[in-house]
């Protein structure tokens, strides 16, 4: 009888231990990494105009690609006196940096969608989408070059996420009409009358 009670207690203890382990594992998985550094998030909050926010998203993705490729970092000079700093470079494995890029592209898509829903005719939507589409074409080229250099399944999965988001952006950018001519800030000179 005593051995039966001891065996039941052991099984209850075992079941409880398994439940705790499973909960801990799912909780750790749920604590995902932020796609942007704190300084980059501050820059997103600082820039309220959609096209400026998209430029921050693009530069954040460019910073991660530069780390992965071992290239020089893009310029992070301030365009305005009170603009926050870019802060330290993001850290992580190639897979985590690629997942960051996929998340950054997803956030950029969400920002464009939000503004588009509020104001369909906003010129900022097409301007931001054109900038993002141009950058995204470059990202797809970089991803294509990286694919042949890795066998890591996490990196490959992250590259697929980046490519999926990039293709969505390019598809949406393809629906835009022709780009408007650039604005000429100089006053046009009047022809001299003879």
C-alpha positions as CSV (number, residue, x, y, z in Angstrom):
1,X,0.0,0.0,0.0
2,X,2.8,2.4,0.9
3,X,4.6,1.8,-2.4
4,X,1.3,2.5,-4.3
5,X,1.0,5.9,-2.5
6,X,4.6,6.7,-3.1
7,X,4.3,5.8,-6.8
8,X,1.2,8.0,-7.2
9,X,3.1,10.9,-5.5
10,X,6.0,10.4,-7.8
11,X,3.7,10.4,-10.9
12,X,2.0,13.6,-9.7
13,X,5.4,15.2,-9.1
14,X,6.5,14.0,-12.6
15,X,3.4,15.5,-14.3
16,X,3.9,18.8,-12.4
17,X,7.5,18.9,-13.5
18,X,6.6,18.3,-17.1
19,X,4.0,21.0,-17.0
20,X,6.4,23.5,-15.5
21,X,9.0,22.7,-18.2
22,X,6.5,23.0,-21.0
23,X,5.2,26.3,-19.6
24,X,8.8,27.7,-19.3
25,X,9.6,26.6,-22.8
26,X,6.6,28.3,-24.3
27,X,7.1,31.4,-22.2
28,X,10.7,31.7,-23.4
29,X,9.6,31.3,-27.0
30,X,7.0,34.0,-26.6
31,X,9.6,36.5,-25.4
32,X,10.8,37.4,-28.9
33,X,13.4,39.9,-29.7
34,X,12.4,43.4,-30.8
35,X,13.0,44.1,-34.5
36,X,14.4,47.6,-33.8
37,X,16.8,48.9,-31.2
38,X,15.5,51.3,-28.6
39,X,17.3,54.2,-30.4
40,X,15.7,53.2,-33.7
41,X,12.3,53.1,-32.0
42,X,12.9,56.6,-30.7
43,X,13.7,57.7,-34.3
44,X,10.4,56.2,-35.5
45,X,8.5,58.0,-32.8
46,X,10.3,61.3,-33.7
47,X,9.4,61.2,-37.3
48,X,5.7,61.5,-37.7
49,X,5.6,61.8,-41.5
50,X,5.2,58.5,-43.2
51,X,8.0,59.0,-45.8
52,X,10.5,59.9,-43.0
53,X,9.5,56.9,-40.9
54,X,10.0,54.6,-44.0
55,X,13.5,56.1,-44.4
56,X,14.2,55.1,-40.8
57,X,12.9,51.5,-41.4
58,X,15.1,51.3,-44.6
59,X,18.2,52.5,-42.8
60,X,17.5,50.1,-39.9
61,X,17.4,47.2,-42.4
62,X,20.5,48.5,-44.2
63,X,22.4,48.5,-40.9
64,X,21.6,44.9,-40.4
65,X,22.5,43.9,-43.9
66,X,25.8,45.8,-43.5
67,X,26.6,43.7,-40.4
68,X,25.7,40.4,-42.1
69,X,27.7,41.3,-45.2
70,X,30.6,42.8,-43.3
71,X,30.2,46.1,-45.2
72,X,30.5,49.7,-44.1
73,X,27.6,51.0,-42.1
74,X,25.3,53.5,-43.8
75,X,25.6,57.2,-42.7
76,X,23.7,58.0,-39.5
77,X,24.2,61.7,-39.5
78,X,21.4,63.8,-38.1
79,X,19.2,65.6,-40.6
80,X,17.7,67.8,-37.9
81,X,19.3,69.3,-34.8
82,X,16.9,67.7,-32.3
83,X,16.7,64.3,-34.0
84,X,17.6,61.3,-31.7
85,X,20.9,59.4,-32.3
86,X,20.9,56.0,-34.0
87,X,22.5,54.4,-31.0
88,X,24.6,51.2,-31.0
89,X,24.5,48.8,-33.8
90,X,22.1,45.8,-33.4
91,X,23.7,42.6,-32.2
92,X,22.8,39.0,-32.9
93,X,23.3,36.0,-35.2
94,X,22.7,36.3,-38.9
95,X,19.4,34.5,-38.4
96,X,18.3,36.9,-35.7
97,X,19.3,39.9,-37.8
98,X,17.5,38.5,-40.8
99,X,14.4,38.0,-38.7
100,X,14.8,41.6,-37.6
101,X,14.8,42.7,-41.2
102,X,11.7,40.7,-41.9
103,X,10.0,42.3,-38.9
104,X,11.1,45.8,-40.0
105,X,9.7,45.2,-43.5
106,X,6.4,44.0,-41.9
107,X,6.3,47.1,-39.7
108,X,6.9,49.4,-42.7
109,X,4.1,47.6,-44.6
110,X,1.8,48.2,-41.6
111,X,2.7,51.9,-41.4
112,X,1.9,52.4,-45.1
113,X,-1.3,50.5,-44.8
114,X,-2.4,52.5,-41.7
115,X,-1.8,55.8,-43.5
116,X,-3.4,54.6,-46.7
117,X,-6.6,53.5,-44.8
118,X,-6.9,56.9,-43.2
119,X,-6.1,59.0,-46.3
120,X,-6.1,57.1,-49.6
121,X,-5.0,60.2,-51.6
122,X,-2.1,61.1,-49.4
123,X,1.0,61.8,-51.6
124,X,3.1,60.4,-48.7
125,X,1.8,56.9,-49.3
126,X,3.1,56.7,-52.9
127,X,6.3,58.5,-52.0
128,X,7.0,56.1,-49.1
129,X,6.0,53.0,-51.1
130,X,8.4,54.0,-53.9
131,X,11.3,54.5,-51.5
132,X,10.5,51.1,-49.8
133,X,10.1,49.3,-53.2
134,X,13.5,50.6,-54.4
135,X,15.2,49.5,-51.2
136,X,13.4,46.1,-51.2
137,X,14.7,45.3,-54.7
138,X,18.2,45.6,-53.3
139,X,17.3,43.4,-50.3
140,X,16.1,40.7,-52.6
141,X,19.4,40.8,-54.5
142,X,21.3,40.5,-51.2
143,X,19.1,37.6,-50.1
144,X,19.7,35.8,-53.4
145,X,23.5,36.1,-52.9
146,X,23.3,34.9,-49.3
147,X,21.2,31.8,-50.0
148,X,24.0,30.0,-51.7
149,X,26.4,30.6,-48.8
150,X,24.4,29.0,-46.0
151,X,23.0,25.7,-44.9
152,X,21.7,27.0,-41.6
153,X,17.9,26.2,-41.5
154,X,17.2,29.2,-39.2
155,X,18.9,31.6,-41.6
156,X,17.1,30.1,-44.6
157,X,13.7,30.4,-42.9
158,X,14.5,34.0,-42.0
159,X,15.5,34.7,-45.6
160,X,12.2,33.3,-46.7
161,X,10.4,35.7,-44.4
162,X,12.4,38.6,-45.7
163,X,11.7,37.5,-49.3
164,X,7.9,37.1,-48.6
165,X,7.6,40.6,-47.2
166,X,9.8,42.0,-49.9
167,X,7.7,40.5,-52.6
168,X,4.5,41.9,-51.0
169,X,6.1,45.4,-51.1
170,X,7.3,45.0,-54.7
171,X,3.8,43.8,-55.8
172,X,2.2,46.8,-54.1
173,X,4.8,49.2,-55.6
174,X,4.1,47.7,-59.0
175,X,0.5,49.0,-58.8
176,X,1.7,52.6,-58.5
177,X,1.5,54.8,-61.6
178,X,4.5,56.5,-63.0
179,X,6.5,58.6,-60.5
180,X,5.7,62.3,-60.6
181,X,8.5,64.5,-62.0
182,X,10.8,65.8,-59.3
183,X,10.0,69.2,-58.0
184,X,12.3,71.9,-59.1
185,X,12.9,74.3,-56.2
186,X,14.6,76.9,-58.4
187,X,12.5,79.5,-60.0
188,X,12.2,79.2,-63.7
189,X,13.9,82.0,-65.5
190,X,11.7,83.9,-67.9
191,X,13.0,84.1,-71.4
192,X,14.4,87.5,-72.4
193,X,12.0,89.3,-74.7
194,X,13.6,90.8,-77.7
